[in-house]
Amino acid sequence: MTIAAALMLMLTVLAPTSGILLVGLILYGLLGKLAVEPILISYVADSAPKKGYGTSFGVFNFFGMSSSVIAPFLTGVISDSTGSKVMGFYISAIILVIGATVFLIANIKSKKVA
């Protein structure tokens, strides 16, 4: 689903009409945050030791909220230097694909160990 969310993010940048932009944004919301976060939370719950739940979820939430602070700032810096916000969307789609790949590799390795 993360790859689909990245594709929808790319669609929002490349949308030729406002209707396609709207569809891309709606699908990004449905495939991105609403679909991926419950999966990540269950993954953290399965991976964390029972006594370390608080710390594990605290670190998970810290990085999630850090991105909420860093992303707008970084997009502003990119926009100021290039004159366009499009590169910020491209970078976010690349980060989504990298995250999905790392998550896939971690799942493959954990299944081989088990």
C-alpha positions as CSV (number, residue, x, y, z in Angstrom):
1,M,0.0,0.0,0.0
2,T,2.9,2.3,0.6
3,I,4.0,2.0,-3.0
4,A,0.5,2.8,-4.1
5,A,0.5,5.9,-1.8
6,A,3.8,7.0,-3.4
7,L,2.2,6.6,-6.8
8,M,-0.8,8.7,-5.8
9,L,1.6,11.3,-4.5
10,M,3.3,11.4,-7.9
11,L,-0.1,11.6,-9.5
12,T,-0.8,14.8,-7.5
13,V,2.3,16.4,-9.0
14,L,1.7,15.2,-12.5
15,A,-2.1,15.7,-12.6
16,P,-3.2,17.5,-15.8
17,T,-6.6,18.5,-14.4
18,S,-8.0,19.4,-11.0
19,G,-10.3,16.4,-11.0
20,I,-7.3,14.0,-11.3
21,L,-5.5,16.0,-8.6
22,L,-8.5,15.5,-6.3
23,V,-8.7,11.8,-7.0
24,G,-4.9,11.5,-6.4
25,L,-5.2,13.4,-3.0
26,I,-8.1,11.3,-1.8
27,L,-6.4,8.0,-2.7
28,Y,-3.2,9.2,-1.2
29,G,-5.0,9.8,2.1
30,L,-6.8,6.5,2.0
31,L,-3.7,4.4,1.0
32,G,-1.2,6.4,2.9
33,K,-1.9,7.4,6.5
34,L,-5.2,5.5,7.0
35,A,-3.9,2.2,5.7
36,V,-0.2,2.1,6.6
37,E,-0.2,3.5,10.2
38,P,-2.3,0.6,11.7
39,I,0.1,-1.9,10.0
40,L,3.1,-0.1,11.4
41,I,1.6,0.0,14.8
42,S,0.9,-3.7,14.8
43,Y,4.4,-4.3,13.5
44,V,5.9,-2.3,16.4
45,A,3.7,-4.2,18.8
46,D,4.8,-7.6,17.5
47,S,8.5,-6.6,17.5
48,A,8.7,-4.8,20.8
49,P,9.3,-6.6,24.1
50,K,6.3,-6.5,26.4
51,K,8.2,-4.3,29.0
52,G,9.3,-1.9,26.3
53,Y,5.9,-1.0,24.7
54,G,6.0,2.5,26.1
55,T,9.5,3.2,24.8
56,S,8.9,1.6,21.5
57,F,5.7,3.5,20.8
58,G,7.3,6.7,22.1
59,V,10.1,6.4,19.6
60,F,7.7,5.5,16.8
61,N,5.6,8.5,17.6
62,F,8.7,10.7,17.9
63,F,9.8,10.0,14.4
64,G,6.3,10.3,13.0
65,M,5.9,13.8,14.6
66,S,9.4,14.8,13.6
67,S,8.5,14.3,10.0
68,S,5.5,16.6,10.6
69,V,7.9,19.3,11.6
70,I,10.7,18.7,9.2
71,A,8.7,18.1,6.0
72,P,7.1,21.6,5.8
73,F,10.4,23.3,6.6
74,L,12.3,21.2,4.0
75,T,9.6,21.8,1.4
76,G,9.9,25.5,2.1
77,V,13.7,25.5,1.7
78,I,13.3,23.5,-1.6
79,S,10.6,25.9,-2.8
80,D,12.7,29.0,-2.0
81,S,15.8,27.6,-3.8
82,T,14.0,26.2,-6.9
83,G,10.9,28.4,-7.1
84,S,8.6,25.3,-7.1
85,K,7.2,22.9,-4.5
86,V,7.2,20.0,-7.0
87,M,10.6,18.7,-5.9
88,G,9.3,18.3,-2.3
89,F,6.6,16.0,-3.6
90,Y,9.1,14.0,-5.6
91,I,11.4,13.6,-2.5
92,S,8.4,12.5,-0.4
93,A,7.4,9.9,-2.9
94,I,11.0,8.6,-3.0
95,I,11.1,8.4,0.8
96,L,7.9,6.4,0.8
97,V,9.3,3.9,-1.7
98,I,12.6,3.6,0.3
99,G,10.5,3.1,3.5
100,A,8.4,0.4,1.9
101,T,11.5,-1.4,0.6
102,V,13.1,-1.3,4.0
103,F,9.9,-2.6,5.6
104,L,9.7,-5.4,3.0
105,I,13.3,-6.4,3.6
106,A,12.8,-6.4,7.4
107,N,9.7,-8.6,7.0
108,I,11.6,-11.1,4.7
109,K,14.5,-11.3,7.2
110,S,12.1,-11.8,10.2
111,K,10.3,-14.6,8.4
112,K,13.6,-16.4,7.6
113,V,14.6,-16.2,11.3
114,A,11.2,-17.5,12.5
